[in-house]
Amino acid sequence: MKEELAGRGSMLLTRRSFAGAAVATAAAPYIARAEGAKRVFKVGLVGCGGRGCNWFNGKCSGGAIRDITEAARRLGHDVQLVAAADFFRDKALDVCRKYGVDEKMAFGGADGYLKVIATDCEIVLLCAPPMFRPLHAAACIAAGKHIFAEKPIATDPRGIREFLKTTAEAKARNLSILSGTLHRHSNRFLKQIGPVRNGVIGQIVAGRVYRCHGPIWNRPRRPTDTNAAYLCNNWYHFWEMSGDQITEQAIHEVDLANWFIGRYPTSAFGMGGRWRRPAGNIYDSIAIDFDYGKGVHVATYGRQMPGCANMVGTRLTGTEGEVSLGGRFSRYDNKKVEEDMAAIAGRHDNGLIMEHSDFLEGIMSGKLLNEGEQVAMSTATTVMGTLAAYSGRQVKMSDLLENEKSEFFNGFNSEFTAKDFEGPSDIPLPQEGKPPVPGKDA
């Protein structure tokens, strides 16, 4: 199947990048080692919350730093954490203590990422709230660091465009970008992509995406919190910080649709609302129709409300059958489908560990993984859908990325930037409980 990139002009993706394989770049910088010798990867961590270092009973228990450590050990190597940063220094301290790092290498405040970058780490794990990702990624690439950029990589059109520039810069500098879209490294999807691409369900004609479950954590404002501290501590509930639920969480399922269909949607139409959420300004539920062209539409549903039916996953319908991605094939003629087991031979079953394993192998071999464009475009897909629901209007991908005259190019960006958190003034707090209202006054 010929692959297309809708609405992106000359920025084309190859079959290799869509299949989740490493993108090879010439003369990539890596440290040569004798056969069998152990290599120690020096790593810095920015963002010590749930994704950077999972918390259990008030203590750091895992997250990206654990995953990359396990990945290195799987390859016969090791990881040394050299520094950690978080807006709240106590979280960085806990991580440093857990991994035996001198406490002076635990940095707090909005500019802590700069102190991590200034160390001799070669890899930086970017796990702060999504709003900070474009700024942090650009600084890391400018400093010559390989990065893991947790999804999503932005929350508004401006941030997506900034990250795409960083992706191009990383390629030019022979630096690797691993994204947090781990499904592209997971066995249960890798063994299905080949059969689907080879037409086992025929031509894809439609799809459905679900990310419907109960409410997510909420952290009330503390008496000592500045606006900036409150936004960083309860970031999920503000679209400026998280991008809302489709962008922050359903991006996994949307990314699967993009990957398996082999192109990105050209436009989105959506709706949503808010009834129960106790804080912030994002929606409780969103429904989006993504138009992938050629008559293919993917209906996407997101909901975070208690007492409702739950459903999470991506399903594609073809002319000869259906597939629940990561689950079962179902052909209309009842013929059995053989999955591509050769594609996952020797791979770890844990996709979180496997994505870092692929990342590290690429650094060592010089065949660098650069997933920056794919995660930026999947983020753009979800932001496009969210803005369609917020505005009540149809939004095109080109409106976000190319058409400077579009109201969505500049008019739907956050009123404050990630860099503003480093300034002397506090951040203006978006009005709580006031979500975007679709439509225009008559």
Helices and strands as residue ranges (DSSP letters): H 15-18, E 40-46, E 55-56, E 59-60, H 64-74, E 78-85, H 89-98, G 103-105, E 106-107, H 112-117, E 123-126, G 130-132, H 133-142, E 146-149, H 157-172, E 177-179, G 182-185, H 187-197, E 204-213, H 227-233, G 235-237, H 239-242, H 244-248, H 251-261, E 267-273, E 285-291, E 297-304, E 311-318, E 321-324, E 329-331, G 341-344, H 351-365, H 372-391, E 395-396, H 397-401, H 407-410, G 418-422
